[in-house]
């Protein structure tokens, strides 16, 4: 049987429409299913969130109840502590009243004792003033005695200073030339060291300064060729002579040599000045106001 082309086309068209409808239906069902699944998922999430919120709310409620119970317990403790504090305060007030009464009594006793002590102290003070007046009078008397003794000591010291003025000047001159040959000659002549002590002054006065200086001049003159006078020694000679009551004898250059008043320490060729003094190596010594010499000066004489 031959087929009708129109019917065949119509059937194909109907089948295509049915296929599209079925496809649309499936798509609509899938869309509805996806929307329903999305809605169900959202509801599930909302339900989970609500359950979590309820759980948190229950936890917060439990925490608040615990805090409330703790607050109630703290309130009870504070009330008890307040009651104890009130009792302690009452006890402290009672004790304070007792102590205050005792303090008043103690103050009264102290006041009475202070009055008595003041009276005793006043008596002691009066006695101390009396003794002080006596001590002042005694001190004034002893001060007058000490001042008198001090004046006597000063007068004695001034007398000693005047008596030993030459010896002190002699020692000072000797100390200025320590380490020189002249100092050693003086020390040997004296027999001990030179010190600024009254005992040294007394020993010098007993042995006579002019005698000690004479001996030292002779000893130093004996060494004059080998060890000429140093500037320090030469500068000290006038001081030593003055302190000893002596004066130096120093012939001028060019005067005629005389064996009766000079010692020839050496000669030096000089025909023009033959027999004359060319120089004084060691001055001589004599007592002030006298003509004779204690020690002749040692000189260099010119020879022909």
Secondary structure as GFF3:
##gff-version 3
##sequence-region A 1 304
A	DSSP	alpha_helix	5	163	.	.	.	ID=ss1
A	DSSP	alpha_helix	165	175	.	.	.	ID=ss2
A	DSSP	alpha_helix	181	190	.	.	.	ID=ss3
A	DSSP	alpha_helix	198	207	.	.	.	ID=ss4
A	DSSP	alpha_helix	209	222	.	.	.	ID=ss5
A	DSSP	alpha_helix	231	243	.	.	.	ID=ss6
A	DSSP	beta_strand	246	249	.	.	.	ID=ss7
A	DSSP	beta_strand	262	269	.	.	.	ID=ss8
A	DSSP	three_ten_helix	271	273	.	.	.	ID=ss9
A	DSSP	beta_strand	277	282	.	.	.	ID=ss10
A	DSSP	beta_strand	284	287	.	.	.	ID=ss11
A	DSSP	beta_strand	297	303	.	.	.	ID=ss12
###
